[in-house]
Amino acid sequence: MNPVLIAYGALGAAITLEVAGTTFLAKSEQFTRVGPGLACLVLYAASFYCLSLALKSVPLGIAYASWGGLGIVLTALIGVFVFKNSFDWAAIVGIVLIVAGVLIMNLLSNTATHG
């Protein structure tokens, strides 16, 4: 299988694990609840491990921008649908700009070119 495809799969797993970890962070109530607190730590550790695997083929800047940017967007969506947070128009525009930035870096930048 293509190593770049595997690396992007690891990056997707890293993003998913980080978002799940952040969700448990909110549920841990400042680490006063042991179960969600431990889940948060395990998920973050797994996320960083998967991120390290992605770095075998994905440039650091692209990997981190994707991990952070998409993590922000997905966490915001969980905030809306799970925790009933709301966002004003400025926050929505900001989230759209984050998505646009990640897409531009991954689709249009020569930085994302792999050998």
C-alpha beads as a LAMMPS data file, in Angstrom:
LAMMPS data file: protein, C-alpha beads

115 atoms
114 bonds

1 atom types
1 bond types

-500.0 500.0 xlo xhi
-500.0 500.0 ylo yhi
-500.0 500.0 zlo zhi

Masses

1 110.0

Atoms # bond

1 1 1 0.000 0.000 0.000
2 1 1 1.108 3.548 -0.693
3 1 1 3.056 4.954 2.318
4 1 1 1.581 8.434 1.809
5 1 1 -1.933 6.997 1.939
6 1 1 -1.037 5.139 5.136
7 1 1 0.419 8.361 6.589
8 1 1 -2.755 10.304 5.826
9 1 1 -4.773 7.474 7.380
10 1 1 -2.640 7.821 10.513
11 1 1 -3.241 11.578 10.409
12 1 1 -6.995 10.993 10.186
13 1 1 -6.786 8.641 13.157
14 1 1 -4.731 11.231 15.075
15 1 1 -7.359 13.898 14.432
16 1 1 -10.207 11.585 15.453
17 1 1 -8.428 10.492 18.646
18 1 1 -7.585 14.093 19.579
19 1 1 -11.202 15.179 19.141
20 1 1 -12.401 12.245 21.247
21 1 1 -9.783 13.096 23.890
22 1 1 -10.929 16.697 23.982
23 1 1 -14.529 15.573 24.375
24 1 1 -13.530 13.460 27.373
25 1 1 -11.536 16.417 28.704
26 1 1 -14.762 18.396 28.875
27 1 1 -16.523 15.444 30.500
28 1 1 -13.718 15.032 33.081
29 1 1 -14.780 18.233 34.893
30 1 1 -11.184 19.460 35.325
31 1 1 -9.956 15.884 35.920
32 1 1 -12.228 15.448 38.968
33 1 1 -13.926 12.474 37.268
34 1 1 -11.427 9.619 36.966
35 1 1 -12.958 7.686 34.047
36 1 1 -13.250 10.560 31.579
37 1 1 -9.904 11.950 32.761
38 1 1 -8.109 8.668 32.069
39 1 1 -9.889 8.299 28.729
40 1 1 -8.717 11.806 27.802
41 1 1 -5.083 11.001 28.599
42 1 1 -5.120 7.663 26.752
43 1 1 -6.785 9.190 23.691
44 1 1 -4.319 12.103 23.597
45 1 1 -1.372 9.690 23.863
46 1 1 -2.793 7.578 21.030
47 1 1 -3.376 10.728 18.985
48 1 1 0.242 11.828 19.358
49 1 1 1.432 8.341 18.438
50 1 1 -0.654 8.369 15.249
51 1 1 0.561 11.896 14.497
52 1 1 4.147 10.644 14.792
53 1 1 3.347 7.878 12.285
54 1 1 1.903 10.433 9.883
55 1 1 5.130 12.429 10.047
56 1 1 6.943 9.604 8.238
57 1 1 5.477 10.880 4.949
58 1 1 3.514 14.067 5.648
59 1 1 5.531 17.268 6.140
60 1 1 5.354 18.615 9.714
61 1 1 3.636 21.891 8.795
62 1 1 0.961 20.171 6.740
63 1 1 0.389 17.457 9.340
64 1 1 0.149 19.862 12.260
65 1 1 -2.038 22.366 10.410
66 1 1 -4.402 19.579 9.405
67 1 1 -4.374 17.987 12.865
68 1 1 -4.957 21.268 14.664
69 1 1 -7.311 22.878 12.154
70 1 1 -9.592 19.930 11.581
71 1 1 -9.466 19.147 15.292
72 1 1 -10.749 22.659 16.013
73 1 1 -13.580 22.330 13.502
74 1 1 -14.682 18.878 14.671
75 1 1 -14.432 19.871 18.324
76 1 1 -16.553 22.939 17.609
77 1 1 -19.182 20.727 15.973
78 1 1 -19.182 18.411 18.991
79 1 1 -19.582 21.500 21.144
80 1 1 -22.690 22.456 19.193
81 1 1 -24.306 19.025 18.955
82 1 1 -23.228 17.389 22.236
83 1 1 -22.676 20.279 24.650
84 1 1 -25.272 22.631 23.097
85 1 1 -22.749 25.464 22.557
86 1 1 -23.672 28.188 20.108
87 1 1 -21.534 30.339 17.830
88 1 1 -22.065 33.822 16.467
89 1 1 -21.376 34.767 12.860
90 1 1 -17.766 35.767 13.583
91 1 1 -17.004 32.340 15.059
92 1 1 -18.601 30.630 12.071
93 1 1 -16.552 32.749 9.654
94 1 1 -13.427 31.874 11.625
95 1 1 -14.183 28.163 11.406
96 1 1 -14.804 28.456 7.654
97 1 1 -11.448 30.228 7.286
98 1 1 -9.713 27.411 9.202
99 1 1 -11.216 24.826 6.846
100 1 1 -10.221 26.955 3.846
101 1 1 -6.659 27.231 5.146
102 1 1 -6.317 23.476 5.651
103 1 1 -7.729 22.810 2.181
104 1 1 -5.435 25.365 0.550
105 1 1 -2.374 23.900 2.276
106 1 1 -3.266 20.330 1.339
107 1 1 -4.578 20.858 -2.191
108 1 1 -2.774 23.874 -3.608
109 1 1 0.530 24.269 -1.770
110 1 1 3.680 22.682 -3.153
111 1 1 4.612 22.041 0.489
112 1 1 2.211 19.096 0.471
113 1 1 4.021 17.482 -2.466
114 1 1 5.479 14.104 -1.594
115 1 1 8.334 12.345 -3.309

Bonds

1 1 1 2
2 1 2 3
3 1 3 4
4 1 4 5
5 1 5 6
6 1 6 7
7 1 7 8
8 1 8 9
9 1 9 10
10 1 10 11
11 1 11 12
12 1 12 13
13 1 13 14
14 1 14 15
15 1 15 16
16 1 16 17
17 1 17 18
18 1 18 19
19 1 19 20
20 1 20 21
21 1 21 22
22 1 22 23
23 1 23 24
24 1 24 25
25 1 25 26
26 1 26 27
27 1 27 28
28 1 28 29
29 1 29 30
30 1 30 31
31 1 31 32
32 1 32 33
33 1 33 34
34 1 34 35
35 1 35 36
36 1 36 37
37 1 37 38
38 1 38 39
39 1 39 40
40 1 40 41
41 1 41 42
42 1 42 43
43 1 43 44
44 1 44 45
45 1 45 46
46 1 46 47
47 1 47 48
48 1 48 49
49 1 49 50
50 1 50 51
51 1 51 52
52 1 52 53
53 1 53 54
54 1 54 55
55 1 55 56
56 1 56 57
57 1 57 58
58 1 58 59
59 1 59 60
60 1 60 61
61 1 61 62
62 1 62 63
63 1 63 64
64 1 64 65
65 1 65 66
66 1 66 67
67 1 67 68
68 1 68 69
69 1 69 70
70 1 70 71
71 1 71 72
72 1 72 73
73 1 73 74
74 1 74 75
75 1 75 76
76 1 76 77
77 1 77 78
78 1 78 79
79 1 79 80
80 1 80 81
81 1 81 82
82 1 82 83
83 1 83 84
84 1 84 85
85 1 85 86
86 1 86 87
87 1 87 88
88 1 88 89
89 1 89 90
90 1 90 91
91 1 91 92
92 1 92 93
93 1 93 94
94 1 94 95
95 1 95 96
96 1 96 97
97 1 97 98
98 1 98 99
99 1 99 100
100 1 100 101
101 1 101 102
102 1 102 103
103 1 103 104
104 1 104 105
105 1 105 106
106 1 106 107
107 1 107 108
108 1 108 109
109 1 109 110
110 1 110 111
111 1 111 112
112 1 112 113
113 1 113 114
114 1 114 115
